[in-house]
Amino acid sequence: MESKVFDYIGREQARQNTTVELIASENFVSDAVLRAVGSCLTNKYAEGYPAERVSGNRGRYYGGCEIVNDLEEYCCAMWKKVFHTDYHVNVQPHSGANANLAAYMSVLQPGDTILAMSLNNGGHLTHGSSVNFSGKLFDMKFYDVDAQGFIDFADVEQKAAEYKPRLILAGASAYSRVIDFARFAEIAKRVGAYFMVDMAHIAGLVAAGDHPSPFGLADIVTTTTHKTLRGPRGGMIFCRPELAKKVDSAVFPGTQGGPLEHVIAGKAVAAEEACTEEYREYIHAVVRNCRAMCGEFLRMGYDVVTGGTDNHLFLLDLTKTGLTGKAVQDELDRHGITLNKNCVPNETRSPQQTSGVRIGTAAMTTKGYKEADFIAVAHRIDAVLREMQQSET
Ligand SMILES: *Cc1c(COP(=O)(O)O)cnc(C)c1O
């Protein structure tokens, strides 16, 4: 008897084949990544690390790990190659959230102060939300964006001096501009804080040279593997070699049990792909397409947070249309266009409603969309928004 589950999978496959996917954190992985993640490696327990790792850990806790040891070492070596870095890397975090939890626990004690980007201005749930472990375990302070939506470095400096955080965090889920890691590093150094970068969204751009790299500047770099990196769902932590032991033990046994070796296999495949010229061209196209689509919205008279984009996403500010992000998300869903509502700077509505939407080009660029296709989608969205405004009046 075939499981009912394959019915759900078939339906989801059909949905993915027929909708325009503009969620900035999503992508479509290669068949090779899918094959690795769906492999027999899911059967293997491998708590611990390959024995020869630099962090001086005690190896694996189970037998039969010869092959997964080789695989995990290979995965680590490939990701260091992707980012041209000699930082230590841990590829075991099950997700971006798990990577951040372990990263914090590696160098902080509960109650320590973290300075991060405020959540309604682009920061992530794990950057101090009161409903998340980060907000419950740590003393969170936040820096803001200025009136245009750019990171306000005067505010970062002032708050770093005032709160003397143990760790300063740069990185966001909804920020469309280049993040000046060098400037953050300098501020962190001045106040004696660790400097951590969460590059979950822009990691692919860093890999392709389309965003400045945090390596050499940050003490710890966390990322997801499933957004612009186009790998399986998961996380990774890079750190300066001297923090390797702390980071490794914060992942296991600190915050996780057995690693997902099938996902690590998928991460290794994604790393191989990210080393190719084809991937770099893909990321260049993602950025080009994003600029084209964003430019078209500006030409049509829409407000865009910061007035443009440097990366794979941008934020439409719907304030002057009177429409909520939630209503627009739902209506576009009915038209086969998938995106998500998002807060705008100085948001006046609740996070459930919002006054903006976030639009990303990574997924549809994978599907082969070019600038003209994204411009056509911008016009389709405009038509839906006009109709919504008319039916409201
Ligand atoms: C997506 C994201 C994460 C979390 O990733 P999950 O795998 O969903 O846990 C963490 N940080 C940032 C900045 C993100 O955008």
The ligand as a MOL file (V3000), in Angstrom:
LIG
                    3D

  0  0  0     0  0            999 V3000
M  V30 BEGIN CTAB
M  V30 COUNTS 15 15 0 0 0
M  V30 BEGIN ATOM
M  V30 1 C 15.9470 32.4430 8.2940 0
M  V30 2 C 16.8050 33.0550 9.3290 0
M  V30 3 C 17.2020 32.3420 10.4700 0
M  V30 4 C 16.5990 31.0150 10.9310 0
M  V30 5 O 16.5800 29.9950 10.1100 0
M  V30 6 P 15.6710 28.6930 10.4020 0
M  V30 7 O 16.3810 27.6510 9.6450 0
M  V30 8 O 14.3120 29.0210 9.9200 0
M  V30 9 O 15.7020 28.4410 11.8650 0
M  V30 10 C 18.1030 32.9430 11.3320 0
M  V30 11 N 18.5700 34.1720 11.0960 0
M  V30 12 C 18.1860 34.9010 10.0370 0
M  V30 13 C 18.7480 36.2660 9.8390 0
M  V30 14 C 17.2790 34.3710 9.1260 0
M  V30 15 O 16.8630 35.1100 8.0960 0
M  V30 END ATOM
M  V30 BEGIN BOND
M  V30 1 1 1 2
M  V30 2 1 2 3
M  V30 3 2 2 14
M  V30 4 1 3 4
M  V30 5 2 3 10
M  V30 6 1 4 5
M  V30 7 1 5 6
M  V30 8 2 6 7
M  V30 9 1 6 8
M  V30 10 1 6 9
M  V30 11 1 10 11
M  V30 12 2 11 12
M  V30 13 1 12 13
M  V30 14 1 12 14
M  V30 15 1 14 15
M  V30 END BOND
M  V30 END CTAB
M  END
